[in-house]
Amino acid sequence: MSDVRKPDARETALEVLMQVDSANAWSDGGLKRTIAKNKLDSRDAALATRLCYGVIQNRMLLDYYIGCWCSQRPERLESVIRNILRLGGYQILFLDKVPPRAAVNEAVEMTKRHRREKAAGMVNAILRKFAANREDMPPLPKGSPAQTLSLRYSHPRWLVERLLSLIGEEETEAYLRMNNQVVPTTIQTNPLKGTPEELEKLLRQTGAQVEPHPWLAGCFSVSGTGDLEQLSAFREGRFTVQDAAARLVATVAAPAPEDRVLDVCAAPGGKSFAMAMDRRDRGQILSCDVHPHKLKLIDSGAQRLGITSIRTALADAREEHAAWLEQADVVVADVPCSGLGIIRKKPDIRYKNPRDLAQLPAIQGDILENACRYVCPGGVLVYSTCTVLPEENQEIIHVFLSRHPEFRRETFTLPGPVGLCDGEATLWPQRLGTDGFYICRMRRKA
Ligand SMILES: C[S@@+](CC[C@H](N)C(=O)[O-])C[C@H]1O[C@@H](n2cnc3c(N)ncnc32)[C@H](O)[C@@H]1O
């Protein structure tokens, strides 16, 4: 940049968007690092996050509109100009609080600050078109439902086509729309550090909006808190941040107080923590992960929450550990997956390369195949993912059960609208308001 003024929310969002463009970086990590580097206060941090996520959530649509008024194709523009246009276009179309003229002027100034004076006129002209046509933007090209939904909600066509084949047009549109909305955060009370009532009171004192979760005891939907991790209630370990669907994995695993639990893909620890809290820190949980730095997250999280029943171990869940064979009453395999169920929280997941995602079922199958050996006779095996694709879910289980007649699916009941499940449940965001998730419970013959 040409001048030395402190980067604000817009500059921070631009910096992160360019990192995402050039280094294929994840926006959540980029935001965390760049917000800290630029020393943004909580208001600017929230705005930078909204701008960055908003652009990613609407990137294909914004590029389409930019292309309507630009002599060059948006992908041919220099990254800094393309992202300044996206940021300006997003604010004009989606943020009521920013007057369109201010968004245009800010984008033009930004262009100049980045020493692209020659492009300032083009940025001005394109964004003025956005502002003038805000209520009546150019129509989307006529096409198949998949093409139209893909562009309207900025999700790649392959994903829209998969969803259409799974849940039909109406639900696909609801799912895509939901992925572009701001979602409240779900938190769970840590009963080791206090009651839900105490937590609710503490959170309200910070000015946050707090609503008891409609069907999860001890959980709340919160918004308006800024960075939750900065709250003293968080630092004191009074709650964990976990989506309702993820929390249900512990409900399905339901280890008894004395059960030995093995969590084979445990970092950063959310499901291990939920199980430990559910049984008031009794029994033992061995929480493993293949990445050493991630084990530290489990250790520090457990310490914050006052949990002493969790030990961590470095282990590749695909490799057999002889000492663990048939030693666990409950094994949880919350396997690495495409993450398509959590696009509403991590918007860039939608742009993952489907070729890379196609590698996952083999890994998931290998992990399950190995993890099942640790289940003691009569014990429970839980398999879960934060995705909704059958090839990472039901199809993995189908193959597994056909090879392992000593396991069978076991019925469980979930709270609220889900109710009784025949051994497995796919949780869909547009039906439940949760992340997209799959959970399967199996029992080994005694
Ligand atoms: C979906 S995340 C687990 C989330 C965790 N259960 C929680 O609730 O916080 C999947 C985890 O599996 C780990 N992982 C990936 N491949 C693995 C492997 N071969 N063995 C063990 N862990 C693995 C990743 O590092 C990641 O932390």
The ligand as an ORCA input file, in Angstrom:
! r2SCAN-3c Opt
* xyz 0 1
  C     -13.853    -33.528     11.839
  S     -12.352    -33.200     12.592
  C     -12.650    -33.759     14.234
  C     -13.386    -32.773     15.073
  C     -13.401    -33.191     16.533
  N     -13.945    -34.512     16.708
  C     -14.175    -32.212     17.375
  O     -15.320    -32.463     17.707
  O     -13.623    -31.179     17.706
  C     -11.341    -34.463     12.000
  C     -10.003    -34.565     12.706
  O      -9.368    -35.738     12.212
  C      -7.995    -35.516     12.193
  N      -7.429    -36.530     11.293
  C      -7.323    -36.517      9.946
  N      -6.796    -37.666      9.507
  C      -6.570    -38.430     10.600
  C      -6.014    -39.708     10.801
  N      -5.594    -40.453      9.792
  N      -5.910    -40.162     12.070
  C      -6.324    -39.410     13.120
  N      -6.842    -38.201     12.979
  C      -6.964    -37.707     11.742
  C      -7.855    -34.093     11.737
  O      -6.625    -33.570     12.185
  C      -9.039    -33.431     12.425
  O      -8.643    -32.858     13.635
*
